[in-house]
Amino acid sequence: MELRIRKLSAIVAGVVIAIVFAASVTRAQVKPGDFIDYNNSAKIKNLVSLGTYDAVVNGMTMKIVSTQRIDWPPPYKDATEKYSAQVRLSSDHRSLVGYVAGQPFPLIDPNDPEVGTKIIWNEQFRPINSDDYDLRFFDCEDVNVGRNKPIFTINYTQVGHYAGYDEIGRTEVEPLPTDPDFKKSNRMWLFGLYPVLAPASARGVGIIRYRFQDPKRGDDEWTWTPGARRLRRLDEAILSNPSGIGAWNPDHYGGFNPKVEWFTYRYLGEKTMLASAHAEHSPEVRCVTDGGGSACPEVWEMRHMYIVEATPDRNRLGGYLGSKDIVFMDSEMWFAPYIDVYDRAGRLFQGFIYWLTYRDRPVPDARVAIYLFKRSFVVGALAMDIQGGVHSMCYLPGRETPERECWYINMGAVERSFFDPDAMAKAGVSGNTM
């Protein structure tokens, strides 16, 4: 009976959202077939984040298309139905209790005082990947952005692997749903980005990161720098500040990704806004109307978003440069298509934009990475230094890289051994992409 009530509530909530969504689209200032550029950018000012609007003012363009539905991978959907009823927040309203796999909180109630925290936990265990992923060969270009500026690349970066391995929440690849190592290590997930292949001055650089279930324990992070030829531990706050590729920082490589318990969350509401969820290009197209500072023209559609303000705990993250993140969460993808970061003076500091597509393969001509169902893939990612005018645009797959299939998600493409700091050091010395 309880499960039937939960399902009925979900159906009712879905109907309400659909009604609100339809009404919002009717009131929207854009419609399918519109082309947005600087000249008519006022049309979308209230339909995107401030950082995304800044990108349009600087020359990025949008093609508006009809909204299309996005479904979760069936194994993830099944795990959500099986396990979500037992999940709750801890007594301090910060940590997860009872989580096994799937989405922790599939029923979102805007009147719930903890709704902001639950939305962020849903993003942490999102349907885009639940077991492992390996992005092979992607590249990024740093440019001085500006409307109709000639393209001049300040820095070009190419990376061999951007990979992750989840020890809990697994839905498609054995061991399911939990890796036995979790009971020994308490690691929820492992992440590795290495080796950097270009520029030559950074060849071999890499980063490895472990996230622990213990809410009081920060992440373990190591970086390998070939010049020093040694592993170095990183401070947690560094990962939230510009310290990676161009304007990127590790806490925003794939959305909002810092230690969840070390922020407080305030739900700001829900709204129908534009996002790129069914991108047409892979590799993405370098935008020629903003100096190469984004991907355009690309298709954007109206999407239902939850908006959450995330404020860092200064006792834990005293060195964090931002005062808050504004996270815009797509309610079907459970991926944030854009995030704005404000500095301590309350000014817009950084912006992040992600272009996604939805299909059964990451690229149209894939021969290996082909799935039985459609899933979302990130095909472009942009980090913006709003105050400095520098954009770091990443192409997934890369525009000038040998591996065209790029994304291998929930295919057992990487094992835990890849995330050993010694393995990163070895690759950094040899330059081997493994």
VOGUMAR-320220 format. One record per residue (C-alpha): residue number from 1; z, y, x. Coordinates in steps of 0.25 Angstrom, whole numbers, plus 5000, padded with zeros to 4 digits. Layout:
VOGUMAR-320220
@nr: NUM; Z: Z; Y: Y; X: X
...
//
This chain:
VOGUMAR-320220
@nr: 1; Z: 5000; Y: 5000; X: 5000
@nr: 2; Z: 5004; Y: 5010; X: 5011
@nr: 3; Z: 4990; Y: 5007; X: 5018
@nr: 4; Z: 4983; Y: 5010; X: 5005
@nr: 5; Z: 4990; Y: 5023; X: 5003
@nr: 6; Z: 4987; Y: 5027; X: 5017
@nr: 7; Z: 4972; Y: 5024; X: 5015
@nr: 8; Z: 4972; Y: 5032; X: 5002
@nr: 9; Z: 4979; Y: 5044; X: 5008
@nr: 10; Z: 4968; Y: 5043; X: 5019
@nr: 11; Z: 4957; Y: 5043; X: 5009
@nr: 12; Z: 4963; Y: 5055; X: 5001
@nr: 13; Z: 4965; Y: 5063; X: 5014
@nr: 14; Z: 4951; Y: 5060; X: 5018
@nr: 15; Z: 4946; Y: 5065; X: 5004
@nr: 16; Z: 4954; Y: 5078; X: 5006
@nr: 17; Z: 4948; Y: 5080; X: 5020
@nr: 18; Z: 4934; Y: 5078; X: 5015
@nr: 19; Z: 4936; Y: 5088; X: 5004
@nr: 20; Z: 4942; Y: 5098; X: 5013
@nr: 21; Z: 4931; Y: 5095; X: 5023
@nr: 22; Z: 4920; Y: 5097; X: 5013
@nr: 23; Z: 4926; Y: 5110; X: 5008
@nr: 24; Z: 4927; Y: 5115; X: 5023
@nr: 25; Z: 4912; Y: 5111; X: 5025
@nr: 26; Z: 4908; Y: 5119; X: 5013
@nr: 27; Z: 4915; Y: 5131; X: 5018
@nr: 28; Z: 4910; Y: 5130; X: 5032
@nr: 29; Z: 4901; Y: 5140; X: 5038
@nr: 30; Z: 4892; Y: 5130; X: 5045
@nr: 31; Z: 4883; Y: 5119; X: 5039
@nr: 32; Z: 4875; Y: 5108; X: 5044
@nr: 33; Z: 4862; Y: 5113; X: 5051
@nr: 34; Z: 4869; Y: 5126; X: 5056
@nr: 35; Z: 4867; Y: 5129; X: 5071
@nr: 36; Z: 4879; Y: 5137; X: 5077
@nr: 37; Z: 4878; Y: 5145; X: 5089
@nr: 38; Z: 4884; Y: 5158; X: 5094
@nr: 39; Z: 4877; Y: 5167; X: 5084
@nr: 40; Z: 4883; Y: 5160; X: 5072
@nr: 41; Z: 4896; Y: 5154; X: 5078
@nr: 42; Z: 4905; Y: 5162; X: 5069
@nr: 43; Z: 4901; Y: 5151; X: 5058
@nr: 44; Z: 4909; Y: 5140; X: 5066
@nr: 45; Z: 4920; Y: 5149; X: 5072
@nr: 46; Z: 4930; Y: 5143; X: 5062
@nr: 47; Z: 4924; Y: 5129; X: 5062
@nr: 48; Z: 4927; Y: 5126; X: 5077
@nr: 49; Z: 4938; Y: 5128; X: 5087
@nr: 50; Z: 4939; Y: 5141; X: 5094
@nr: 51; Z: 4934; Y: 5135; X: 5107
@nr: 52; Z: 4922; Y: 5128; X: 5100
@nr: 53; Z: 4919; Y: 5142; X: 5094
@nr: 54; Z: 4920; Y: 5148; X: 5108
@nr: 55; Z: 4909; Y: 5138; X: 5113
@nr: 56; Z: 4900; Y: 5142; X: 5102
@nr: 57; Z: 4902; Y: 5157; X: 5105
@nr: 58; Z: 4898; Y: 5153; X: 5119
@nr: 59; Z: 4885; Y: 5146; X: 5115
@nr: 60; Z: 4888; Y: 5132; X: 5110
@nr: 61; Z: 4880; Y: 5129; X: 5097
@nr: 62; Z: 4882; Y: 5119; X: 5086
@nr: 63; Z: 4873; Y: 5112; X: 5076
@nr: 64; Z: 4881; Y: 5110; X: 5063
@nr: 65; Z: 4878; Y: 5096; X: 5056
@nr: 66; Z: 4884; Y: 5089; X: 5044
@nr: 67; Z: 4898; Y: 5082; X: 5046
@nr: 68; Z: 4897; Y: 5067; X: 5048
@nr: 69; Z: 4909; Y: 5057; X: 5047
@nr: 70; Z: 4915; Y: 5050; X: 5059
@nr: 71; Z: 4922; Y: 5037; X: 5057
@nr: 72; Z: 4932; Y: 5030; X: 5066
@nr: 73; Z: 4929; Y: 5018; X: 5074
@nr: 74; Z: 4933; Y: 5006; X: 5065
@nr: 75; Z: 4943; Y: 5000; X: 5074
@nr: 76; Z: 4950; Y: 5013; X: 5075
@nr: 77; Z: 4950; Y: 5015; X: 5060
@nr: 78; Z: 4956; Y: 5000; X: 5059
@nr: 79; Z: 4967; Y: 5003; X: 5069
@nr: 80; Z: 4970; Y: 5016; X: 5061
@nr: 81; Z: 4972; Y: 5009; X: 5048
@nr: 82; Z: 4980; Y: 4998; X: 5055
@nr: 83; Z: 4990; Y: 5006; X: 5063
@nr: 84; Z: 4991; Y: 5020; X: 5058
@nr: 85; Z: 5001; Y: 5017; X: 5048
@nr: 86; Z: 5012; Y: 5014; X: 5058
@nr: 87; Z: 5009; Y: 5027; X: 5067
@nr: 88; Z: 5019; Y: 5039; X: 5066
@nr: 89; Z: 5023; Y: 5050; X: 5075
@nr: 90; Z: 5036; Y: 5049; X: 5083
@nr: 91; Z: 5049; Y: 5056; X: 5079
@nr: 92; Z: 5046; Y: 5068; X: 5087
@nr: 93; Z: 5032; Y: 5069; X: 5080
@nr: 94; Z: 5024; Y: 5067; X: 5093
@nr: 95; Z: 5021; Y: 5053; X: 5097
@nr: 96; Z: 5015; Y: 5041; X: 5090
@nr: 97; Z: 5023; Y: 5030; X: 5085
@nr: 98; Z: 5017; Y: 5017; X: 5081
@nr: 99; Z: 5002; Y: 5019; X: 5085
@nr: 100; Z: 4993; Y: 5007; X: 5088
@nr: 101; Z: 4979; Y: 5011; X: 5086
@nr: 102; Z: 4969; Y: 5019; X: 5078
@nr: 103; Z: 4973; Y: 5033; X: 5072
@nr: 104; Z: 4988; Y: 5036; X: 5072
@nr: 105; Z: 4988; Y: 5045; X: 5060
@nr: 106; Z: 4975; Y: 5044; X: 5051
@nr: 107; Z: 4981; Y: 5051; X: 5039
@nr: 108; Z: 4982; Y: 5066; X: 5043
@nr: 109; Z: 4991; Y: 5075; X: 5034
@nr: 110; Z: 4990; Y: 5090; X: 5036
@nr: 111; Z: 5004; Y: 5091; X: 5031
@nr: 112; Z: 5010; Y: 5082; X: 5041
@nr: 113; Z: 5019; Y: 5090; X: 5050
@nr: 114; Z: 5014; Y: 5081; X: 5062
@nr: 115; Z: 4999; Y: 5081; X: 5058
@nr: 116; Z: 4995; Y: 5088; X: 5071
@nr: 117; Z: 5002; Y: 5078; X: 5080
@nr: 118; Z: 4996; Y: 5067; X: 5072
@nr: 119; Z: 4982; Y: 5073; X: 5073
@nr: 120; Z: 4983; Y: 5073; X: 5088
@nr: 121; Z: 4988; Y: 5059; X: 5089
@nr: 122; Z: 4976; Y: 5055; X: 5080
@nr: 123; Z: 4967; Y: 5062; X: 5091
@nr: 124; Z: 4974; Y: 5054; X: 5102
@nr: 125; Z: 4970; Y: 5041; X: 5096
@nr: 126; Z: 4957; Y: 5045; X: 5090
@nr: 127; Z: 4946; Y: 5036; X: 5086
@nr: 128; Z: 4935; Y: 5040; X: 5096
@nr: 129; Z: 4941; Y: 5030; X: 5106
@nr: 130; Z: 4953; Y: 5021; X: 5105
@nr: 131; Z: 4952; Y: 5011; X: 5116
@nr: 132; Z: 4945; Y: 5016; X: 5129
@nr: 133; Z: 4933; Y: 5025; X: 5132
@nr: 134; Z: 4925; Y: 5028; X: 5145
@nr: 135; Z: 4916; Y: 5040; X: 5145
@nr: 136; Z: 4906; Y: 5037; X: 5157
@nr: 137; Z: 4900; Y: 5049; X: 5164
@nr: 138; Z: 4901; Y: 5062; X: 5157
@nr: 139; Z: 4899; Y: 5076; X: 5163
@nr: 140; Z: 4904; Y: 5090; X: 5161
@nr: 141; Z: 4899; Y: 5104; X: 5164
@nr: 142; Z: 4907; Y: 5116; X: 5166
@nr: 143; Z: 4900; Y: 5129; X: 5162
@nr: 144; Z: 4902; Y: 5144; X: 5160
@nr: 145; Z: 4900; Y: 5144; X: 5145
@nr: 146; Z: 4892; Y: 5156; X: 5138
@nr: 147; Z: 4882; Y: 5158; X: 5127
@nr: 148; Z: 4868; Y: 5156; X: 5133
@nr: 149; Z: 4873; Y: 5155; X: 5147
@nr: 150; Z: 4864; Y: 5147; X: 5157
@nr: 151; Z: 4870; Y: 5134; X: 5160
@nr: 152; Z: 4878; Y: 5134; X: 5173
@nr: 153; Z: 4887; Y: 5122; X: 5176
@nr: 154; Z: 4899; Y: 5126; X: 5184
@nr: 155; Z: 4904; Y: 5112; X: 5186
@nr: 156; Z: 4898; Y: 5098; X: 5182
@nr: 157; Z: 4907; Y: 5086; X: 5181
@nr: 158; Z: 4903; Y: 5071; X: 5179
@nr: 159; Z: 4914; Y: 5060; X: 5176
@nr: 160; Z: 4913; Y: 5045; X: 5177
@nr: 161; Z: 4923; Y: 5041; X: 5167
@nr: 162; Z: 4931; Y: 5047; X: 5155
@nr: 163; Z: 4939; Y: 5035; X: 5150
@nr: 164; Z: 4951; Y: 5031; X: 5142
@nr: 165; Z: 4959; Y: 5019; X: 5138
@nr: 166; Z: 4968; Y: 5018; X: 5127
@nr: 167; Z: 4980; Y: 5008; X: 5128
@nr: 168; Z: 4984; Y: 5010; X: 5113
@nr: 169; Z: 4976; Y: 5012; X: 5100
@nr: 170; Z: 4965; Y: 5003; X: 5105
@nr: 171; Z: 4955; Y: 4999; X: 5093
@nr: 172; Z: 4943; Y: 4993; X: 5099
@nr: 173; Z: 4945; Y: 4987; X: 5113
@nr: 174; Z: 4955; Y: 4976; X: 5117
@nr: 175; Z: 4966; Y: 4977; X: 5119
@nr: 176; Z: 4969; Y: 4982; X: 5105
@nr: 177; Z: 4976; Y: 4990; X: 5101
@nr: 178; Z: 4985; Y: 4992; X: 5113
@nr: 179; Z: 4983; Y: 4989; X: 5128
@nr: 180; Z: 4994; Y: 4981; X: 5133
@nr: 181; Z: 4996; Y: 4991; X: 5145
@nr: 182; Z: 5001; Y: 5001; X: 5135
@nr: 183; Z: 5015; Y: 4994; X: 5134
@nr: 184; Z: 5016; Y: 4995; X: 5149
@nr: 185; Z: 5010; Y: 5008; X: 5152
@nr: 186; Z: 5013; Y: 5016; X: 5139
@nr: 187; Z: 4999; Y: 5022; X: 5141
@nr: 188; Z: 4991; Y: 5026; X: 5128
@nr: 189; Z: 4978; Y: 5029; X: 5135
@nr: 190; Z: 4972; Y: 5030; X: 5149
@nr: 191; Z: 4961; Y: 5041; X: 5153
@nr: 192; Z: 4952; Y: 5042; X: 5165
@nr: 193; Z: 4942; Y: 5052; X: 5169
@nr: 194; Z: 4935; Y: 5048; X: 5182
@nr: 195; Z: 4928; Y: 5049; X: 5192
@nr: 196; Z: 4922; Y: 5063; X: 5192
@nr: 197; Z: 4908; Y: 5062; X: 5197
@nr: 198; Z: 4904; Y: 5076; X: 5198
@nr: 199; Z: 4906; Y: 5087; X: 5203
@nr: 200; Z: 4906; Y: 5081; X: 5217
@nr: 201; Z: 4919; Y: 5089; X: 5220
@nr: 202; Z: 4926; Y: 5082; X: 5209
@nr: 203; Z: 4920; Y: 5068; X: 5211
@nr: 204; Z: 4930; Y: 5057; X: 5209
@nr: 205; Z: 4940; Y: 5066; X: 5201
@nr: 206; Z: 4947; Y: 5058; X: 5190
@nr: 207; Z: 4959; Y: 5058; X: 5180
@nr: 208; Z: 4967; Y: 5047; X: 5174
@nr: 209; Z: 4977; Y: 5049; X: 5162
@nr: 210; Z: 4987; Y: 5040; X: 5155
@nr: 211; Z: 4993; Y: 5044; X: 5141
@nr: 212; Z: 5006; Y: 5037; X: 5138
@nr: 213; Z: 5013; Y: 5034; X: 5124
@nr: 214; Z: 5026; Y: 5040; X: 5129
@nr: 215; Z: 5026; Y: 5054; X: 5123
@nr: 216; Z: 5035; Y: 5059; X: 5135
@nr: 217; Z: 5026; Y: 5054; X: 5146
@nr: 218; Z: 5014; Y: 5062; X: 5150
@nr: 219; Z: 5001; Y: 5057; X: 5154
@nr: 220; Z: 4999; Y: 5051; X: 5168
@nr: 221; Z: 4987; Y: 5057; X: 5174
@nr: 222; Z: 4980; Y: 5056; X: 5188
@nr: 223; Z: 4968; Y: 5063; X: 5194
@nr: 224; Z: 4960; Y: 5059; X: 5206
@nr: 225; Z: 4954; Y: 5070; X: 5215
@nr: 226; Z: 4945; Y: 5065; X: 5226
@nr: 227; Z: 4948; Y: 5076; X: 5235
@nr: 228; Z: 4963; Y: 5073; X: 5236
@nr: 229; Z: 4959; Y: 5058; X: 5234
@nr: 230; Z: 4972; Y: 5055; X: 5227
@nr: 231; Z: 4977; Y: 5053; X: 5213
@nr: 232; Z: 4985; Y: 5065; X: 5207
@nr: 233; Z: 4994; Y: 5065; X: 5194
@nr: 234; Z: 4992; Y: 5076; X: 5184
@nr: 235; Z: 5001; Y: 5084; X: 5176
@nr: 236; Z: 5000; Y: 5083; X: 5161
@nr: 237; Z: 4998; Y: 5098; X: 5158
@nr: 238; Z: 4986; Y: 5098; X: 5168
@nr: 239; Z: 4978; Y: 5089; X: 5158
@nr: 240; Z: 4979; Y: 5099; X: 5147
@nr: 241; Z: 4973; Y: 5110; X: 5156
@nr: 242; Z: 4959; Y: 5112; X: 5162
@nr: 243; Z: 4960; Y: 5103; X: 5174
@nr: 244; Z: 4948; Y: 5093; X: 5172
@nr: 245; Z: 4933; Y: 5094; X: 5170
@nr: 246; Z: 4930; Y: 5109; X: 5169
@nr: 247; Z: 4938; Y: 5115; X: 5158
@nr: 248; Z: 4943; Y: 5101; X: 5153
@nr: 249; Z: 4957; Y: 5096; X: 5154
@nr: 250; Z: 4961; Y: 5081; X: 5152
@nr: 251; Z: 4969; Y: 5084; X: 5139
@nr: 252; Z: 4956; Y: 5088; X: 5132
@nr: 253; Z: 4946; Y: 5078; X: 5138
@nr: 254; Z: 4944; Y: 5071; X: 5125
@nr: 255; Z: 4951; Y: 5080; X: 5114
@nr: 256; Z: 4966; Y: 5084; X: 5114
@nr: 257; Z: 4972; Y: 5074; X: 5124
@nr: 258; Z: 4986; Y: 5078; X: 5130
@nr: 259; Z: 4999; Y: 5071; X: 5128
@nr: 260; Z: 5001; Y: 5072; X: 5113
@nr: 261; Z: 5016; Y: 5072; X: 5113
@nr: 262; Z: 5016; Y: 5084; X: 5122
@nr: 263; Z: 5009; Y: 5094; X: 5112
@nr: 264; Z: 5014; Y: 5099; X: 5098
@nr: 265; Z: 5004; Y: 5099; X: 5087
@nr: 266; Z: 5002; Y: 5109; X: 5075
@nr: 267; Z: 4992; Y: 5105; X: 5064
@nr: 268; Z: 4983; Y: 5117; X: 5061
@nr: 269; Z: 4975; Y: 5111; X: 5050
@nr: 270; Z: 4962; Y: 5105; X: 5047
@nr: 271; Z: 4948; Y: 5111; X: 5046
@nr: 272; Z: 4933; Y: 5108; X: 5045
@nr: 273; Z: 4927; Y: 5112; X: 5058
@nr: 274; Z: 4915; Y: 5109; X: 5067
@nr: 275; Z: 4914; Y: 5098; X: 5077
@nr: 276; Z: 4904; Y: 5090; X: 5085
@nr: 277; Z: 4906; Y: 5076; X: 5080
@nr: 278; Z: 4892; Y: 5070; X: 5079
@nr: 279; Z: 4886; Y: 5076; X: 5092
@nr: 280; Z: 4871; Y: 5073; X: 5093
@nr: 281; Z: 4870; Y: 5073; X: 5108
@nr: 282; Z: 4875; Y: 5064; X: 5119
@nr: 283; Z: 4874; Y: 5068; X: 5130
@nr: 284; Z: 4878; Y: 5082; X: 5124
@nr: 285; Z: 4869; Y: 5093; X: 5126
@nr: 286; Z: 4873; Y: 5104; X: 5135
@nr: 287; Z: 4873; Y: 5118; X: 5127
@nr: 288; Z: 4863; Y: 5128; X: 5133
@nr: 289; Z: 4868; Y: 5139; X: 5125
@nr: 290; Z: 4882; Y: 5140; X: 5131
@nr: 291; Z: 4879; Y: 5138; X: 5145
@nr: 292; Z: 4881; Y: 5123; X: 5144
@nr: 293; Z: 4895; Y: 5125; X: 5139
@nr: 294; Z: 4895; Y: 5115; X: 5127
@nr: 295; Z: 4886; Y: 5104; X: 5120
@nr: 296; Z: 4876; Y: 5111; X: 5111
@nr: 297; Z: 4869; Y: 5111; X: 5101
@nr: 298; Z: 4877; Y: 5099; X: 5095
@nr: 299; Z: 4881; Y: 5096; X: 5081
@nr: 300; Z: 4894; Y: 5100; X: 5074
@nr: 301; Z: 4899; Y: 5096; X: 5061
@nr: 302; Z: 4911; Y: 5100; X: 5052
@nr: 303; Z: 4923; Y: 5091; X: 5054
@nr: 304; Z: 4937; Y: 5090; X: 5048
@nr: 305; Z: 4947; Y: 5094; X: 5059
@nr: 306; Z: 4962; Y: 5094; X: 5061
@nr: 307; Z: 4967; Y: 5106; X: 5070
@nr: 308; Z: 4980; Y: 5104; X: 5078
@nr: 309; Z: 4987; Y: 5113; X: 5088
@nr: 310; Z: 4992; Y: 5106; X: 5100
@nr: 311; Z: 5003; Y: 5114; X: 5108
@nr: 312; Z: 5008; Y: 5108; X: 5122
@nr: 313; Z: 5023; Y: 5105; X: 5124
@nr: 314; Z: 5026; Y: 5115; X: 5136
@nr: 315; Z: 5037; Y: 5106; X: 5141
@nr: 316; Z: 5027; Y: 5095; X: 5143
@nr: 317; Z: 5014; Y: 5103; X: 5146
@nr: 318; Z: 5019; Y: 5116; X: 5153
@nr: 319; Z: 5007; Y: 5117; X: 5161
@nr: 320; Z: 4997; Y: 5116; X: 5149
@nr: 321; Z: 4989; Y: 5129; X: 5148
@nr: 322; Z: 4986; Y: 5129; X: 5134
@nr: 323; Z: 4995; Y: 5133; X: 5123
@nr: 324; Z: 4989; Y: 5124; X: 5112
@nr: 325; Z: 4977; Y: 5116; X: 5109
@nr: 326; Z: 4970; Y: 5117; X: 5095
@nr: 327; Z: 4964; Y: 5103; X: 5092
@nr: 328; Z: 4953; Y: 5101; X: 5082
@nr: 329; Z: 4953; Y: 5086; X: 5077
@nr: 330; Z: 4942; Y: 5080; X: 5070
@nr: 331; Z: 4948; Y: 5072; X: 5058
@nr: 332; Z: 4938; Y: 5060; X: 5059
@nr: 333; Z: 4935; Y: 5059; X: 5074
@nr: 334; Z: 4949; Y: 5063; X: 5078
@nr: 335; Z: 4944; Y: 5070; X: 5090
@nr: 336; Z: 4945; Y: 5085; X: 5092
@nr: 337; Z: 4931; Y: 5091; X: 5093
@nr: 338; Z: 4937; Y: 5103; X: 5099
@nr: 339; Z: 4951; Y: 5109; X: 5105
@nr: 340; Z: 4955; Y: 5123; X: 5108
@nr: 341; Z: 4966; Y: 5126; X: 5119
@nr: 342; Z: 4973; Y: 5139; X: 5119
@nr: 343; Z: 4980; Y: 5145; X: 5131
@nr: 344; Z: 4995; Y: 5149; X: 5132
@nr: 345; Z: 4990; Y: 5163; X: 5128
@nr: 346; Z: 4984; Y: 5158; X: 5115
@nr: 347; Z: 4970; Y: 5160; X: 5119
@nr: 348; Z: 4959; Y: 5149; X: 5118
@nr: 349; Z: 4959; Y: 5142; X: 5132
@nr: 350; Z: 4951; Y: 5130; X: 5131
@nr: 351; Z: 4942; Y: 5123; X: 5121
@nr: 352; Z: 4937; Y: 5109; X: 5120
@nr: 353; Z: 4925; Y: 5103; X: 5112
@nr: 354; Z: 4920; Y: 5089; X: 5110
@nr: 355; Z: 4907; Y: 5084; X: 5104
@nr: 356; Z: 4907; Y: 5070; X: 5098
@nr: 357; Z: 4897; Y: 5061; X: 5092
@nr: 358; Z: 4899; Y: 5049; X: 5083
@nr: 359; Z: 4890; Y: 5037; X: 5084
@nr: 360; Z: 4891; Y: 5022; X: 5089
@nr: 361; Z: 4887; Y: 5026; X: 5103
@nr: 362; Z: 4890; Y: 5037; X: 5113
@nr: 363; Z: 4875; Y: 5040; X: 5116
@nr: 364; Z: 4863; Y: 5036; X: 5108
@nr: 365; Z: 4857; Y: 5027; X: 5118
@nr: 366; Z: 4870; Y: 5019; X: 5122
@nr: 367; Z: 4869; Y: 5005; X: 5125
@nr: 368; Z: 4883; Y: 5001; X: 5128
@nr: 369; Z: 4893; Y: 5011; X: 5121
@nr: 370; Z: 4888; Y: 5007; X: 5107
@nr: 371; Z: 4899; Y: 5004; X: 5095
@nr: 372; Z: 4899; Y: 4997; X: 5082
@nr: 373; Z: 4903; Y: 5010; X: 5075
@nr: 374; Z: 4902; Y: 5025; X: 5077
@nr: 375; Z: 4912; Y: 5033; X: 5085
@nr: 376; Z: 4914; Y: 5047; X: 5091
@nr: 377; Z: 4910; Y: 5050; X: 5105
@nr: 378; Z: 4912; Y: 5063; X: 5113
@nr: 379; Z: 4899; Y: 5068; X: 5118
@nr: 380; Z: 4903; Y: 5082; X: 5123
@nr: 381; Z: 4916; Y: 5089; X: 5127
@nr: 382; Z: 4918; Y: 5103; X: 5131
@nr: 383; Z: 4930; Y: 5110; X: 5137
@nr: 384; Z: 4930; Y: 5125; X: 5136
@nr: 385; Z: 4938; Y: 5135; X: 5145
@nr: 386; Z: 4937; Y: 5146; X: 5134
@nr: 387; Z: 4943; Y: 5157; X: 5143
@nr: 388; Z: 4935; Y: 5154; X: 5155
@nr: 389; Z: 4922; Y: 5151; X: 5149
@nr: 390; Z: 4920; Y: 5138; X: 5155
@nr: 391; Z: 4915; Y: 5125; X: 5147
@nr: 392; Z: 4916; Y: 5111; X: 5152
@nr: 393; Z: 4906; Y: 5103; X: 5144
@nr: 394; Z: 4906; Y: 5088; X: 5145
@nr: 395; Z: 4895; Y: 5078; X: 5141
@nr: 396; Z: 4898; Y: 5064; X: 5136
@nr: 397; Z: 4889; Y: 5057; X: 5141
@nr: 398; Z: 4886; Y: 5066; X: 5153
@nr: 399; Z: 4873; Y: 5074; X: 5154
@nr: 400; Z: 4871; Y: 5070; X: 5168
@nr: 401; Z: 4878; Y: 5056; X: 5169
@nr: 402; Z: 4872; Y: 5042; X: 5170
@nr: 403; Z: 4881; Y: 5036; X: 5159
@nr: 404; Z: 4875; Y: 5039; X: 5146
@nr: 405; Z: 4883; Y: 5031; X: 5136
@nr: 406; Z: 4896; Y: 5038; X: 5141
@nr: 407; Z: 4906; Y: 5034; X: 5131
@nr: 408; Z: 4912; Y: 5020; X: 5130
@nr: 409; Z: 4923; Y: 5020; X: 5120
@nr: 410; Z: 4932; Y: 5008; X: 5116
@nr: 411; Z: 4923; Y: 4999; X: 5124
@nr: 412; Z: 4932; Y: 4994; X: 5135
@nr: 413; Z: 4925; Y: 5003; X: 5144
@nr: 414; Z: 4937; Y: 5006; X: 5153
@nr: 415; Z: 4949; Y: 4998; X: 5156
@nr: 416; Z: 4963; Y: 5003; X: 5160
@nr: 417; Z: 4960; Y: 5001; X: 5175
@nr: 418; Z: 4951; Y: 5013; X: 5174
@nr: 419; Z: 4963; Y: 5022; X: 5172
@nr: 420; Z: 4970; Y: 5018; X: 5185
@nr: 421; Z: 4972; Y: 5030; X: 5194
@nr: 422; Z: 4968; Y: 5022; X: 5206
@nr: 423; Z: 4955; Y: 5018; X: 5199
@nr: 424; Z: 4952; Y: 5033; X: 5197
@nr: 425; Z: 4955; Y: 5036; X: 5212
@nr: 426; Z: 4946; Y: 5025; X: 5216
@nr: 427; Z: 4934; Y: 5030; X: 5207
@nr: 428; Z: 4937; Y: 5044; X: 5213
@nr: 429; Z: 4935; Y: 5039; X: 5227
@nr: 430; Z: 4923; Y: 5031; X: 5224
@nr: 431; Z: 4916; Y: 5039; X: 5214
@nr: 432; Z: 4914; Y: 5026; X: 5206
@nr: 433; Z: 4913; Y: 5028; X: 5191
@nr: 434; Z: 4918; Y: 5014; X: 5188
//
